[in-house]
Amino acid sequence: MSDLLEDDELTTALKKCPEWESEKKYIFRVFEFEEFMDGIDFVSTVAEIAEEAQHHPDISIKHTKVTLKVTTHDVGGVTDLDIQLAQRIDNLVD
């Protein structure tokens, strides 16, 4: 299990995935797509990555916008596992 990142560690770690923001005990990113089904396809691919990593984001879909929130529930905040998952997700779209 990973340890919680301290505030300064989180700030440094987020430089690896600059499109993500932190909010209390999680990091998040909003993705916008041209069509609803593009977002659904994206979510399906994210689900495969998350299942492989055994680390699952909270997913919200609102028409063409998909919001992903990532946290390590076992420790109640952001860890290196979350940063790694965010980077893998970024590789899908960036």
C-alpha positions in Angstrom: 0.0 0.0 0.0 1.2 3.5 -0.8 1.6 6.3 1.7 -0.3 9.5 1.6 1.4 12.3 -0.3 2.1 15.4 1.8 1.0 18.7 0.3 4.4 19.5 -1.1 4.8 16.0 -2.5 1.4 16.2 -4.2 2.3 19.6 -5.8 5.5 18.0 -7.2 3.7 14.8 -8.3 1.0 16.8 -10.1 3.7 18.2 -12.4 3.8 14.8 -14.0 0.1 15.1 -14.9 -0.5 18.9 -15.1 -4.1 18.7 -16.4 -5.2 17.2 -13.0 -6.2 19.2 -10.0 -6.3 18.4 -6.3 -9.3 18.8 -4.1 -9.0 17.7 -0.5 -8.5 13.9 -0.6 -8.5 13.3 -4.3 -7.3 14.4 -7.7 -9.6 15.0 -10.6 -9.7 15.9 -14.3 -12.6 16.8 -16.6 -12.4 15.4 -20.2 -14.6 16.8 -22.9 -15.5 15.0 -26.1 -17.1 15.9 -29.4 -19.8 13.2 -29.0 -21.4 11.4 -26.1 -20.2 8.0 -27.5 -16.6 9.2 -27.6 -16.8 9.8 -23.9 -18.4 6.3 -23.4 -15.6 4.7 -25.4 -13.0 6.6 -23.3 -14.7 5.4 -20.0 -14.5 1.9 -21.3 -10.8 2.1 -21.9 -10.3 3.8 -18.5 -12.1 0.9 -17.0 -9.7 -1.6 -18.6 -6.7 0.3 -17.3 -8.2 0.6 -13.8 -9.1 -3.0 -13.7 -5.6 -4.0 -14.7 -4.1 -1.7 -12.0 -6.7 -2.8 -9.5 -7.2 1.0 -8.7 -10.5 2.4 -9.8 -11.5 6.1 -10.3 -14.9 7.6 -9.5 -16.5 8.4 -12.9 -19.1 11.0 -13.7 -20.6 11.3 -17.2 -22.6 14.4 -18.2 -23.3 14.3 -21.9 -19.9 15.0 -23.5 -18.0 15.6 -20.3 -16.4 12.9 -18.3 -15.0 13.7 -14.8 -12.6 11.3 -13.2 -11.7 11.5 -9.5 -8.9 9.4 -8.2 -8.0 8.6 -4.5 -6.7 5.8 -2.5 -9.7 4.9 -0.3 -7.7 2.6 2.0 -5.6 5.5 3.2 -8.0 8.3 2.7 -6.2 10.5 0.2 -3.8 10.8 -2.7 -0.9 8.4 -3.1 1.6 7.5 -5.8 -0.9 5.0 -7.1 -3.3 7.8 -7.9 -0.6 9.8 -9.8 0.4 6.7 -11.7 -3.2 6.0 -12.7 -3.6 9.7 -13.8 -0.5 9.4 -16.0 -1.8 6.2 -17.6 -5.1 7.9 -18.3 -3.4 11.0 -19.7 -1.6 8.8 -22.2 -5.0 7.9 -23.7 -5.8 11.5 -24.7 -2.7 13.7 -24.6 
